[in-house]
Structure formats: C-alpha cells, structure tokens
C-alpha cells in the first residue's frame, strides 16, 4: 500500500502502463481471435482493479482524512486498507489456473485444493478481521493472519510459475521456445523471490514498498507483458511434442497435413486412414449413444489425438501430440478458425484439389511460431 504522494504517483504510472498492455491484449483477443489472451485479460484487469482500489483508498485517507483513527498520539490507517488486495488474490488464482491448463486438461487435484484453500482462507480471515475491527494500530500489518496467508499464496503461485517455466526452458525442443521460456522464468523468479521474502517480513529488516512492492512485481509484470507482446502466440505454447496436424472435412476427406520434426524421406501414407477412422468413430458414437457433443480427444498411451471442429462442424483439425493440455486445445481451435476463414470458398467448393491448401503452413507458423520452418514437412 502506498504511504506517500510519491508512491501514489508511481502507482498511477503503473496503472497507466498496465492499462495500455491490457488494451493491447484485448485488441489481439478480439481482432486476431487469440483466445489464450483471455487469461491475461483477466489477470491484468484484476491487477488494475487492485491498483484503482488502492489509489481511491489512499486519497480518502491521505487527502480527506477518512479511514483513519487516533491511538494515543499516533494516527493510523484503518484495516479497510487491506481490501484493496482482494483483486490481486483473485488474479493469483487466475494465474494458477492458466499454469495448470497449460500443462493438463484439468488442474492437478492436490495443487487446486492447496490454491483454493489458501485463497478461501485469506478471504475468510480478512472478512473476520474487518468484522471484529482488528485495526492496524492494534496488530502490525505484517503480523495479521490474512496478510501472512496472502503472502504464502502469492509465493505458492509464483513459485509454481517459476518451476513451470524453468522446466519448459530445460525440456523445450526448439531454441525460440527455450529463449522465451527463460525470459519468463527470470520474471517469475524475481516475483517469487520477493513474495517468499515477504512471508518473513515480520522477522526481517523493514525494506518497505520498494523491495516488496514497486520494484520486483513491476519487473515481473513488465517482463511478462513484454514477452507476450513480442511473442503473442506463446500463450498457446507448452513443453509438448506436436507430431502431426491434419485438417479434414465432415466426409473424412483429408484437406491438409503436415508433420513436425519428421525427416522428409519418411512420408506417412496413413493420414487419410486416420481421418476416415476418426470420422467413422464420431458417427458411431453419435448413432449408438445419441450424444450430440463433439469427439474431442482420443488417447493412445503416451500419445493424444485432439480433435477440434469449426463452428459449422464441416471441418475439423486433428493434432497428434504427447499432451492433451487444455491450452493446446485452444490453439487447435484458433488454428481451425483461421484455416476456415482463409479457405472458406475452397472448402465450400472442394473438388479434391488439396494443393490449394498448402498456404495453411503460414497459419501453422503463426499459431506455433516456436517451430522452425524446416521442421514443418508437407505430407
């Protein structure tokens, strides 16, 4: 929480910068249909909301003398100050969910339980402290239970982010993926270090606003935002091996096929068989069970087939990978929509000429920019 006009103006500048970044994310989300940005629209939006609350509360206290009381000869801020951190706590939970969906189809049960418990405990304890008027003059901020829980939650989420991106840096197959992952791991590492120190702030030297607030978290969000501005499709990327991308119509006819990372002299002839089998499987499930939902995933031990249809359900993308992460399904959806938009007329009047779809490799390079062009092999 800002404690002087200088710190307030720093916060205002931060909010302006974050607002510009949020505007960019909104532009890319709705104009370029990068659905992965939805997570960061929520994340940065909640952080901005927290900043606005902080500015309003500071002005009420510093300028108008509201939200304060006198203890002896000292004037102290009310515990109501603490509510400005609620949006930040929710933003941390959004970041946690993004990290989980980047690696899995569903969040890890244990990690979700820990994260939910920390968030719920923080909100409940903060409400109790407000109800029972546990003012800052009675208990110092760093000793308040809600503050301690929030610090632990913050360190937990940023620690997971640091672990995920360090692991991504080590495991990533391509240089660009390694480089971007390394940059983000540095950013989240700075935030995690500051959050971890803040857990023990009551036993350490009072380093205050600059070390615990302004500098490390500004650097973390700054680098994170810059990484996604320069590499917007990184929101879809994960340390998973994508083997093949196939596009076929509702009759099971193959329109486009590429293999990623396969030698050119090992052309596969089973693509048409695969798409025909998937189409038949969809029909079988629909006819025998009456299910109206799409066939979304098929698992074969360490390999996953992700199937995504367009809005008209006349074209589908099949991605063969070693992951079924939800964020990869979003990438497949974006790829399918982009393909249908670019080749709308060719799909409607398809006459068996698949050569007209070869330019779809540009969409592959756009949605999966970490893959070097030489790794994208036409089948």
C-alpha positions as CSV (number, residue, x, y, z in Angstrom):
1,X,0.0,0.0,0.0
2,X,1.4,3.4,-1.0
3,X,2.2,5.6,2.1
4,X,3.2,8.9,0.4
5,X,2.3,11.0,-2.6
6,X,5.4,9.9,-4.4
7,X,4.4,6.3,-4.1
8,X,0.9,7.1,-5.2
9,X,2.2,8.7,-8.4
10,X,4.3,5.7,-9.1
11,X,1.2,3.5,-8.7
12,X,-0.7,5.8,-11.1
13,X,2.0,5.4,-13.7
14,X,2.0,1.7,-13.2
15,X,-1.8,1.6,-13.8
16,X,-1.5,3.6,-17.0
17,X,1.2,1.2,-18.3
18,X,-0.8,-1.8,-17.3
19,X,-3.9,-0.3,-18.9
20,X,-2.1,0.1,-22.2
21,X,-1.0,-3.5,-22.0
22,X,-4.5,-4.6,-21.2
23,X,-5.8,-2.7,-24.2
24,X,-3.3,-4.5,-26.5
25,X,-4.3,-7.9,-25.1
26,X,-8.0,-7.0,-25.7
27,X,-7.1,-6.0,-29.3
28,X,-5.3,-9.2,-30.0
29,X,-8.0,-11.3,-28.3
30,X,-11.0,-9.9,-30.3
31,X,-9.4,-8.8,-33.6
32,X,-6.9,-11.7,-34.1
33,X,-9.0,-14.1,-32.0
34,X,-6.1,-15.3,-29.8
35,X,-8.3,-16.9,-27.2
36,X,-5.3,-17.6,-25.0
37,X,-5.2,-13.9,-24.1
38,X,-8.4,-14.3,-22.2
39,X,-6.4,-15.5,-19.2
40,X,-4.2,-12.4,-19.2
41,X,-7.0,-10.0,-19.8
42,X,-8.5,-11.3,-16.5
43,X,-5.0,-11.2,-14.8
44,X,-4.0,-7.7,-15.8
45,X,-7.6,-6.5,-15.4
46,X,-7.7,-7.6,-11.8
47,X,-4.3,-6.1,-11.1
48,X,-5.5,-2.8,-12.5
49,X,-8.7,-3.1,-10.4
50,X,-6.5,-3.6,-7.3
51,X,-4.4,-0.5,-8.2
52,X,-7.6,1.6,-8.6
53,X,-8.9,0.5,-5.2
54,X,-5.5,1.3,-3.7
55,X,-5.5,4.8,-5.2
56,X,-9.1,5.5,-4.1
57,X,-8.4,4.3,-0.5
58,X,-5.2,6.3,-0.3
59,X,-6.9,9.5,-1.5
60,X,-9.7,9.0,1.1
61,X,-7.1,8.6,3.8
62,X,-4.3,11.0,2.8
63,X,-6.3,13.8,1.3
64,X,-9.7,13.7,3.1
65,X,-8.6,12.1,6.4
66,X,-11.2,9.3,6.0
67,X,-10.5,5.7,7.1
68,X,-8.2,6.6,10.0
69,X,-8.4,6.7,13.7
70,X,-6.2,8.0,16.5
71,X,-4.4,5.8,19.0
72,X,-2.6,7.9,21.7
73,X,-0.6,10.4,19.7
74,X,-0.5,8.4,16.5
75,X,-2.8,8.5,13.5
76,X,-3.2,5.1,11.9
77,X,-4.8,3.8,8.7
78,X,-7.9,1.6,9.1
79,X,-7.8,-2.1,8.4
80,X,-10.2,-1.4,5.5
81,X,-7.0,-0.6,3.6
82,X,-6.5,-4.3,3.3
83,X,-9.5,-4.9,1.0
84,X,-7.6,-3.5,-2.0
85,X,-5.6,-6.7,-2.1
86,X,-8.6,-8.9,-2.8
87,X,-8.4,-8.4,-6.6
88,X,-4.7,-9.4,-6.5
89,X,-5.6,-12.6,-4.7
90,X,-8.1,-13.5,-7.4
91,X,-5.6,-12.6,-10.1
92,X,-3.1,-15.0,-8.5
93,X,-5.8,-17.8,-8.7
94,X,-6.3,-16.9,-12.4
95,X,-2.6,-17.3,-13.0
96,X,-2.6,-20.6,-11.2
97,X,-5.4,-21.9,-13.4
98,X,-3.5,-20.8,-16.5
99,X,-0.4,-22.6,-15.4
100,X,-2.4,-25.8,-14.8
101,X,-4.4,-25.6,-18.1
102,X,-1.1,-25.0,-19.9
103,X,0.1,-28.5,-18.8
104,X,-3.1,-30.5,-18.2
105,X,-6.6,-30.9,-19.5
106,X,-7.8,-30.4,-15.9
107,X,-6.0,-28.8,-12.9
108,X,-4.0,-31.1,-10.6
109,X,-6.3,-32.1,-7.7
110,X,-3.8,-31.5,-4.9
111,X,-2.5,-28.2,-6.3
112,X,-6.0,-27.0,-6.9
113,X,-7.0,-27.9,-3.3
114,X,-4.0,-26.0,-1.9
115,X,-4.6,-23.0,-4.1
116,X,-8.3,-22.9,-3.3
117,X,-7.7,-23.4,0.4
118,X,-5.2,-20.5,0.5
119,X,-7.5,-18.2,-1.4
120,X,-10.6,-19.1,0.6
121,X,-8.7,-18.8,3.9
122,X,-7.4,-15.4,3.0
123,X,-10.8,-14.1,2.1
124,X,-12.5,-15.6,5.2
125,X,-9.8,-14.4,7.7
126,X,-9.7,-10.9,6.1
127,X,-13.5,-10.6,6.5
128,X,-13.3,-11.8,10.1
129,X,-10.6,-9.2,10.8
130,X,-12.7,-6.5,9.3
131,X,-15.8,-7.6,11.2
132,X,-14.0,-7.6,14.5
133,X,-12.3,-4.4,13.7
134,X,-8.7,-5.7,14.1
135,X,-7.2,-2.3,13.3
136,X,-3.6,-1.8,12.2
137,X,-2.9,0.1,15.3
138,X,-3.7,-2.9,17.4
139,X,-1.8,-5.5,15.4
140,X,1.0,-4.5,13.0
141,X,0.2,-5.3,9.3
142,X,3.0,-8.0,9.0
143,X,1.5,-9.9,11.9
144,X,-2.0,-10.0,10.7
145,X,-3.1,-13.6,9.8
146,X,-4.8,-12.6,6.5
147,X,-1.6,-10.8,5.3
148,X,0.5,-13.9,6.1
149,X,-1.9,-16.2,4.2
150,X,-1.9,-13.9,1.2
151,X,2.0,-13.8,1.2
152,X,2.1,-17.6,1.3
153,X,-0.5,-17.8,-1.5
154,X,1.5,-15.4,-3.6
155,X,4.7,-17.3,-3.1
156,X,3.0,-20.6,-3.9
157,X,1.6,-19.4,-7.3
158,X,4.7,-17.5,-8.4
159,X,6.8,-20.5,-7.2
160,X,4.8,-22.8,-9.4
161,X,5.1,-20.4,-12.3
162,X,8.9,-20.2,-11.8
163,X,9.1,-24.1,-11.7
164,X,6.9,-24.5,-14.9
165,X,9.0,-22.1,-17.0
166,X,12.3,-23.4,-15.8
167,X,11.2,-26.9,-16.6
168,X,10.0,-25.6,-20.0
169,X,13.4,-24.0,-20.6
170,X,15.1,-27.3,-19.9
171,X,12.7,-29.5,-21.8
172,X,11.8,-27.3,-24.8
173,X,13.0,-28.8,-28.1
174,X,13.3,-25.5,-30.1
175,X,15.6,-22.6,-29.4
176,X,12.9,-19.9,-29.6
177,X,10.8,-21.8,-27.1
178,X,13.8,-22.1,-24.8
179,X,14.6,-18.4,-25.1
180,X,11.1,-17.1,-24.3
181,X,10.7,-19.6,-21.5
182,X,14.0,-18.5,-20.0
183,X,12.9,-14.8,-20.1
184,X,9.6,-15.6,-18.4
185,X,11.3,-17.8,-15.8
186,X,13.5,-14.9,-14.9
187,X,10.5,-12.7,-14.5
188,X,8.6,-15.1,-12.3
189,X,11.7,-15.9,-10.3
190,X,12.1,-12.3,-9.4
191,X,8.4,-12.2,-8.3
192,X,8.7,-15.5,-6.3
193,X,11.9,-14.2,-4.5
194,X,10.1,-11.1,-3.4
195,X,6.9,-13.0,-2.4
196,X,9.0,-15.5,-0.4
197,X,10.8,-12.8,1.5
198,X,7.5,-11.1,2.2
199,X,6.3,-14.2,4.1
200,X,9.1,-13.5,6.7
201,X,8.8,-9.7,6.7
202,X,7.9,-9.6,10.4
203,X,11.4,-11.1,11.2
204,X,13.4,-9.2,8.7
205,X,14.6,-5.6,8.2
206,X,11.8,-3.3,7.1
207,X,12.6,-3.0,3.4
208,X,9.2,-1.5,2.7
209,X,7.4,-0.5,-0.5
210,X,10.4,-0.5,-2.9
211,X,11.7,-4.0,-2.3
212,X,8.4,-5.8,-1.5
213,X,6.1,-3.9,-3.9
214,X,7.1,-1.5,-6.6
215,X,10.4,-2.9,-8.0
216,X,10.1,-6.7,-8.1
217,X,6.4,-7.0,-9.1
218,X,6.7,-4.2,-11.6
219,X,9.7,-6.0,-13.1
220,X,7.8,-9.3,-13.1
221,X,4.7,-7.9,-14.8
222,X,6.7,-5.8,-17.1
223,X,8.8,-8.7,-18.5
224,X,5.8,-11.0,-18.6
225,X,3.8,-8.4,-20.6
226,X,6.7,-7.7,-22.9
227,X,7.3,-11.4,-23.6
228,X,3.6,-11.8,-24.7
229,X,3.6,-8.6,-26.7
230,X,6.7,-9.7,-28.7
231,X,5.5,-13.4,-28.9
232,X,1.7,-13.2,-28.7
233,X,1.1,-16.9,-29.6
234,X,3.3,-18.0,-26.8
235,X,0.1,-18.1,-24.7
236,X,-0.6,-21.4,-26.5
237,X,2.8,-23.0,-26.2
238,X,3.8,-25.7,-23.8
239,X,6.7,-28.1,-23.5
240,X,4.9,-30.8,-25.5
241,X,5.9,-32.5,-28.7
242,X,3.5,-31.9,-31.6
243,X,3.9,-34.7,-34.1
244,X,1.3,-34.0,-36.8
245,X,-1.5,-31.6,-37.7
246,X,-4.3,-32.8,-40.0
247,X,-7.3,-31.0,-41.4
248,X,-10.3,-32.9,-42.8
249,X,-13.9,-32.2,-43.8
250,X,-17.1,-33.8,-42.5
251,X,-16.8,-36.6,-45.0
252,X,-13.4,-37.6,-43.7
253,X,-11.5,-36.3,-46.7
254,X,-8.1,-35.0,-45.9
255,X,-7.6,-31.3,-46.8
256,X,-4.2,-30.6,-45.3
257,X,-1.5,-32.5,-43.5
258,X,1.9,-31.6,-42.0
259,X,4.3,-33.5,-39.8
260,X,6.5,-31.6,-37.4
261,X,10.1,-32.7,-36.9
262,X,10.0,-35.7,-39.2
263,X,12.6,-36.5,-41.9
264,X,11.3,-35.8,-45.4
265,X,12.1,-39.3,-46.7
266,X,9.7,-40.9,-44.2
267,X,6.4,-39.9,-45.8
268,X,3.4,-41.4,-44.0
269,X,0.6,-42.8,-46.0
270,X,-1.9,-43.4,-43.2
271,X,-3.3,-39.8,-42.9
272,X,-6.4,-40.5,-44.9
273,X,-7.0,-43.7,-43.0
274,X,-6.6,-41.8,-39.7
275,X,-9.1,-39.0,-40.7
276,X,-11.5,-41.6,-42.1
277,X,-11.3,-43.6,-38.9
278,X,-11.9,-40.5,-36.7
279,X,-14.9,-39.5,-38.8
280,X,-16.4,-43.0,-38.5
281,X,-15.7,-43.1,-34.8
282,X,-17.6,-39.8,-34.4
283,X,-20.6,-41.2,-36.4
284,X,-20.5,-44.4,-34.4
285,X,-20.6,-42.7,-31.0
286,X,-23.4,-40.3,-32.2
287,X,-25.5,-43.2,-33.5
288,X,-25.0,-45.6,-30.7
289,X,-25.2,-43.2,-27.7
290,X,-27.2,-40.3,-29.2
291,X,-24.5,-38.0,-27.9
292,X,-24.6,-34.6,-29.5
293,X,-21.3,-33.4,-28.2
294,X,-18.1,-33.4,-30.3
295,X,-15.4,-36.1,-30.2
296,X,-12.7,-34.0,-28.5
297,X,-9.9,-36.4,-27.6
298,X,-8.5,-39.9,-28.2
299,X,-5.7,-41.3,-26.0
300,X,-3.1,-43.9,-27.0
301,X,-0.8,-44.5,-24.1
302,X,1.8,-41.6,-24.4
303,X,0.1,-40.0,-27.5
304,X,-3.0,-37.9,-27.6
305,X,-5.3,-37.1,-30.6
306,X,-7.0,-33.7,-30.1
307,X,-10.0,-33.1,-32.4
308,X,-11.5,-29.6,-32.8
309,X,-14.3,-28.7,-35.2
310,X,-15.2,-25.3,-36.6
311,X,-18.5,-23.5,-35.8
312,X,-20.3,-25.1,-38.8
313,X,-18.9,-28.6,-37.9
314,X,-17.9,-29.2,-41.5
315,X,-14.1,-29.0,-40.9
316,X,-12.0,-30.5,-38.1
317,X,-8.4,-30.2,-37.0
318,X,-6.6,-33.3,-35.6
319,X,-3.4,-32.7,-33.6
320,X,-1.3,-35.7,-32.6
321,X,0.8,-34.8,-29.6
322,X,2.1,-36.1,-26.3
323,X,-0.1,-33.7,-24.4
324,X,-3.9,-33.1,-24.1
325,X,-3.5,-29.8,-22.3
326,X,-6.5,-27.5,-22.5
327,X,-4.4,-24.6,-23.8
328,X,-3.3,-26.8,-26.7
329,X,-7.0,-27.5,-27.5
330,X,-7.5,-23.7,-27.6
331,X,-4.6,-23.4,-30.0
332,X,-6.2,-26.1,-32.2
333,X,-9.5,-24.1,-32.1
334,X,-7.7,-21.0,-33.2
335,X,-5.9,-22.8,-36.0
336,X,-9.2,-24.3,-37.2
337,X,-11.0,-21.0,-37.3
338,X,-8.1,-19.3,-39.1
339,X,-7.9,-22.1,-41.6
340,X,-11.7,-21.9,-42.3
341,X,-11.6,-18.1,-42.6
342,X,-8.7,-18.2,-45.1
343,X,-10.0,-21.0,-47.2
344,X,-13.8,-20.6,-46.9
345,X,-14.6,-20.7,-50.6
346,X,-12.2,-23.6,-51.3
347,X,-13.7,-25.6,-48.5
348,X,-17.3,-25.0,-49.8
349,X,-16.3,-25.9,-53.4
350,X,-13.8,-28.6,-52.6
351,X,-13.1,-30.8,-55.7
352,X,-10.3,-33.0,-54.4
353,X,-7.5,-30.5,-55.1
354,X,-5.6,-30.3,-51.9
355,X,-2.7,-28.2,-53.3
356,X,-4.8,-25.1,-52.8
357,X,-4.5,-25.6,-49.0
358,X,-0.7,-25.6,-48.9
359,X,-0.6,-22.0,-47.8
360,X,-2.0,-23.2,-44.5
361,X,1.6,-23.7,-43.4
362,X,1.6,-19.9,-42.8
363,X,-1.1,-20.5,-40.2
364,X,0.9,-23.3,-38.6
365,X,3.9,-20.9,-38.3
366,X,1.7,-18.3,-36.9
367,X,-0.1,-20.3,-34.2
368,X,3.0,-22.4,-33.4
369,X,5.8,-19.9,-34.1
370,X,8.3,-21.8,-32.0
371,X,8.6,-24.5,-34.7
372,X,11.4,-23.7,-37.2
373,X,10.1,-23.6,-40.8
374,X,12.3,-26.5,-41.8
375,X,10.5,-28.7,-39.2
376,X,7.1,-28.3,-40.9
377,X,7.0,-31.1,-43.5
378,X,4.2,-31.4,-46.0
379,X,2.7,-34.9,-46.4
